[in-house]
Amino acid sequence: MAGFLARRLLNYAVLVVVAASLAYLMAAVALDPRSNYADRTPKPPPAVVDAQLTALNLNDRTPLLERYATWAGGVLHGDFGKTVAGSPVGADLKRRMGVTFRLVVLGLIFGSLLGVFAGALAAVGQYGWFDRLSAGLSFVVLAVPVVVLANMLILVATWANEHLFGRQLFLVSGEYSDGLDTGFWGHVTDRLQHLVLPTISLSVGLIAVFSRYQRNMMLDVIGADFVRTARAKGLSRLRALTRHALRTALIPVVTYFAFTFGALLTGATFTEKIFGWHGLGEQLINSVFSNDVNTVAAISLLAAIAVLAASLAADLLRAALDPRVRA
């Protein structure tokens, strides 16, 4: 088990380096920080622009590999460089990282758990009403983009606040309400009210995907010999399904866990923008428009580390479910 984890960590470290390097090189080639100075009035002299870009390690007249070496050396010391405005990249990303990963982790937990439960239940009652209903709803959800789904949730929540509850139960903009003076539990409740809709917008797609995947995996093992043997030994149908069939069917689903984390990060980019959450996704979009190479590269590096951390968590879960991996 220790050797398995050591090999995985080494592979992931190499992948992080490759992903971060490619992200920086592509951002440095595609983005043009020099264009930020073109529309200024009065227009700064070319020498001043070159000096400013060189100080930020963004000068396109400096060889690309030299800029990459400077950036990579800084990253090794925890320095992600400076933004196009001259402020440190890492200072703002620390807060935004917490915002994004709080949203993504909650979406992943609710989406995966509810999806697995719905898929297992649909497989047990194959071709029943719940199986048909969950299949129909899953395909409808998968056909709707996150952008459309998030805006639909806002419209539904606004209508429910006005006509059903008569008060602002669902809050649709921002992470929290400014100037709120209601004590600790009041602040907790306020944050939860802001968190509900973004979490739902990220979770429902995962629920649809995991439910379909888990249903198929359960159907593959639900009639297997080891399940029938467990029943023959006296286990009830429920215990045989949960202790043997579900555990076996979860192994390939856990492997899929890491890939969904990357998709969630992409969905969070749109979700943050729509719901006014100031996280990494919003900053990534702003950085692309402002030609901020260092910020784009730093966010890509954090995203790569997060996805590979999710892959490591998936490996650990797989090892817990499958004794052959631990051996």
N, C-alpha and C positions, 0 to 999 in steps of 0.2 A: 504493500500500500504506500509506504514512504517513497519507494523508488518510482512508483506510478506518478505520485504527486510531484516529485522532483523533476521528472521528465516533462510533465505538463507545464510546470512553472518556467522551465528553460525554454520550451517552445513558445509560450506566451510572451516571455521577455523579448525573444527575437521578433515575434509578430508585432509587438508594440513599437519596436524600433523601426521596422519596415513601414508600418502604417503611418507613424508620425513623420518619417522622412518623406514618404510619398505625398502626404498631405501638405507639408511645407513646400516641397518642390513644385507641386501643381498650383498652389496658391501664389507662389512667387512668380510663376510664369503667366498665370491667367489674370492676376490683378495688377492694376497700374496705379500705385500710390502717387506717382508724379502728376497724374491728371487732377489730383485734389488741389493743386496750386494754379491750375490753368485759368480758373474763373475768378481768382481773387483780384480785388481792386484796391490799390494799384497792384499790378502784376509783379511779383518779386523777381529780382534778377536771377538768371540761371545758376550762377555761382552760389547764391544763397539757397536756392532749392536743392542743389547738389549737396551742400554742406548739411542741410537739415535732414535730407534722406539718408545720408551717410551716418549721421549721428543716431538715426533710428534703425540702421541696418536694413534700409529699404531702397537703396539706390540701385536702380536697374542697370547702371553703368558699371557697377561692381560685379565681377564674375559670380554667377549663380552659386557655384560650389563654395566660393569664399564666404558668401552670405549664409549659406547653409551651415558651414563649419562654425561660424560665429554664433548662429542661433542654437545649434546643437550643443556647443560648449556651454552656453548659458543655461540651457535646459538641464544639463547634468548637474548644475549648481543651484537648480530651483529658480532660475531666472528665465521667464518666457519672453523677455524683450519688452519693447514699449509699443504703445498704440500709435496711430498716426497723429494723435493729439499730443504725444510725448509723455503720457502717464504710464506707469507700469501695468502690464497686461494682467499679472497675477492678482493685483489688489482688488479689481472688480470681479474677477472670476471666482474668487473664494466664496463670495456671497451668492452669486448666481448658480454656482455648482450645487450648493445646498438646496436651492429652490427647485432646480430641475430634477435632481436625483430623488428628492422627497416625493415629487409628483410621479416620477417614473416608477419608483419602487412600489408605491401604493397601487398604481395602475397594474403593475405586474403581479402583485400578490392577489388582488381581487380578481383580475382577469384570468389568471392561471387556475386558482382554486375553484372559482365558480365554473370555469370552462371544463375542468376535469370532472367536477361533480355532475354537471349537466350531460357531458358525454357518456359517463358511466351509467347514469340513470337512463339515458336514451338507449344504450346498448342492452341493458337488462330488459327493458320493455320494447324490444325491437318491433317496429311497425305499429306501435301503439300511438295514442294521441300525443303523448309528450315527445316521442321520437319524431313524429311528423311536424309538430309545432316547432320544436327546436331547430329542425333542419330548415324549415321555411324562414324562420327569423334569422338564422345564421347567414343564409345566402342573401337576404335583404340587407343585413348589416354589412357584410363583406362587399356589397355592391355600392355602398355609400362612402364617399371619401371622408376623411377625418374633418376636413374643413366644413363640409356640408353638415355632417353630424353635429359638430360643435355649435354651429349656428342654429340648427334645429333645437338643440337642447336649451339654448338661450331663449328662443321664442317660447318653447313649452314652459320653461321655468318662469318667465315673465308673466305668461298667462295664468299659471297656477298661483303665483304670488298675489295677483290681482283678484282672481275669481274664486279660488278655492280656500286660500289661507287668510286673505285680507291683510297680509303683512309680508315683509321681505324675508321669507324663509330661505330661499335660494338666492345667493349673491353671485352676480355674474361677472364682476370686473375686479381685478386686483387680487392680491394675496390676503389682505386684511383691510379693515376700515381705519382710516386715519383719525386720530383724535378721540379714540374710543376710551371711555373711562368707566369700565364696568368690573374692574378687578380681574384676578387671574382666570377664573372660570368663564368670565365674560369674553376675555380675549381668546380662550380656547374654543368656545362656541363660535365666535366670529370667524376664526380661521377654518373651522370645520365647514361652516356655511359657504365659505369661499372655495373650499376644496372639493365639495361634492360634485359639481358639474364638470370641472376638468378631469377628475378621476373617472367619472362615468364615460366621458368622451374617449379616454384612453383604454378603458377596461372592456367596453362592449365588443370592440374588434377582436381583442384577445379571447374573450369568452366564446365568440363565434368560431375562431380558429381552433382553440383547444378542444371545444366540444366535439367538433367534427373529427379531429385527429384522435381524441381519446375514445370516441365511439368506435371507430374502425379498429383501434388496437384491442379494445375490449372484446369485440366480436371475433377477433382472431384467436383469443385464448379462452373465451367463456365456455366453449365446448371441448376444451383440450382434455387429454387423459388425466393430467395431474389434478384438474378440478373435479373430474368425476371420481377419482380415487379419494380425494378429500371428502367428498359427499358420502362415499361408500364407507369411510372410516367413522362416520357419525357426525361430521360437522354439518351445521345448518346451512341452508343455501346462502343466507346473508354472510355468514362468516367465511364460507368457502370463496364467495365472490370478492369479499374485501381483503382477506388475508392472502389469497393466492392469485386469483384472476386480476384484481386491480393492481396489486403490487407488480406483477409481471408486465401488465399493460402499461404501467407508468414508466418503465425503463426507456423505451424509445421516445416517449413524450418529454421526459426530462432532458434528453439530448436536444430536443427542439427548443428547450427553454432559452438557451443562449441566443439563438437567432431572433427570437421574438424581442429580446431586450434591445437589439439594434433597431428593429422596426419601431419600438416604442420611443426611442430617442428621436427618430424622424417625426413620428406623430406628435411628440411633445413640442417640436419646433413650431408647428402650426397652432397647437393648443395654447401655448404660452402667448403667442401673438394675438389670438382671438380673445382670450380671457384676461389679457393684460398682466400676465405673470412675467416678471423681469428675470428670466433665467438664461441658460446658455443658448437655447434655441433662438430666442429673440435677439440676443447679442450676436449670434452667428449670422443672422440675416442682416442686421445693421452693419456688421463688419464687412460682409461681401459688398454691400452698396458703398461703403466708405473706403474700399480697397485696403483694408487693414490686414495685411498678410500675417503678422505675428499673432493677432487674436484668432484668426481663422485656424492657423496651425495649432495654437494652444488648445482650442476647443476640440479640434480633431484628435489631438493627443489624449485629452481627457475622455473623449467618447470611445477611443480605442481601448484605453485602460478599463473603462466601465464594461464594455462588451466582453473583454477577455476575463474580467473578474466574474461576470455572469457565467462565462464558460467554465471557469474553475468551480463555481458553485454547482453548476450542472454536473460536473465530473464527480464532485463529492456526493451529491444526491444519487447519482448512478451507482457509485460504489456502495452507498448505504443500502440500495435496493437489490443490487446484484452481487452475490458473494464471489462470483468468478472474477470480478474486477479487483476485489480486495485480496484475492489469492495471487 
